[in-house]
Amino acid sequence: MTKLSWIAAPLMLVTLTGCVAKAALDVVTLPVRAGAQAADWATTSQDESDRNYGRKMREQEAREGKARKKADKERRKQCREAGYDNCG
């Protein structure tokens, strides 16, 4: 059993050193990663900006289209009420 301990101890030491180094690296880089994530959440990329602008423009065009249809319908109604036959 003592022979096994002499062989296992250096192996465990090397293995645990890697684990400790990895844990230390994770602890050190955590604030940097958190800061980068916060900056990502706080800023808007060009792609996101373009997508939002496109959505806003499509919504505006839809509103204008509805308003135009409503105005045309009202114009035709007033034309017919005025007694004209060809109101479009």
Secondary structure as the mmCIF struct_conf table of DSSP 4:
data_model
#
loop_
_struct_conf.conf_type_id
_struct_conf.id
_struct_conf.beg_label_comp_id
_struct_conf.beg_label_asym_id
_struct_conf.beg_label_seq_id
_struct_conf.end_label_comp_id
_struct_conf.end_label_asym_id
_struct_conf.end_label_seq_id
HELX_RH_AL_P HELX_RH_AL_P1 THR A 2 ALA A 42
BEND BEND1 THR A 43 THR A 43
HELX_RH_AL_P HELX_RH_AL_P2 GLN A 46 GLU A 81
TURN_TY1_P TURN_TY1_P1 ALA A 82 GLY A 83
BEND BEND2 ASP A 85 ASP A 85
#
